[in-house]
Amino acid sequence: QVQLVESGGGLVQAEGSLRLSCAASGRTFSVYVMGWFRQGQGKQREFVAAISPGGARTTYADSVKGRFTISRDSAKNTVYLQMATLEPEDTAAYYCAAANAFGVLPTNPNAYAYWGQGTQVTVSP
């Protein structure tokens, strides 16, 4: 069982930056693939980024590649999403999630068993 709590959301102007954090409880944090998803108002939840249990492998949605960076600190049981050059289209609730997966990092939300409550990111023009 993993409990996830996101933080770091807020209001930022376009071209600005934010760093989201996701604190995980439980001793088995290091075995999970961790992912970030987002859901804009009236839109489906979409994949943003994922990182392997050891942190060596990452994958990103094309829409954020080169602007967002996912990382994890196993000593702190925390995964981060550093977001730069934000655009109004990035406005959404951002969720972190944990998956017990092997091989290719999953981008389908159905692969993730544990979810946080979300943190809102609003990017103004």
Steps between C-alpha positions, in 0.01 A plus 500: 500500500629845406349833594590799284472871577575763239604858565650796318218602271390857456452791264787594271540718195578353160870425453532452875603193700362284778618191679246245614578253775335172586574352841442128535440304817599141545828316497462365147513831312819397322339205321235704320498673166387854574303707256347844461169553326285807448137574435375828363145614552270298279786286371614145553790422730820492297848366557777750571811311613620182670818383669631152572542371856873568502468831317713400203223504242245768424239563236298809412196603304598678180318813617736545797823351369787743545302716744418263789735278698398215728732384777483308825679497832468160665651624825211746526236274343420785266454542127524838333379662182703805404300703250654778293383726219143444608219568258130572565432159346682343798220618730359191671479303819819297529501157658782270597449128486684177579510185291640157570635450149794345321661577167355784297387791718121509487321805362147363542340622823337159542845356573533713813347365820560788738416867453538825683226756543642740245639853501375779276732679260366810328704679236387849406575648155 
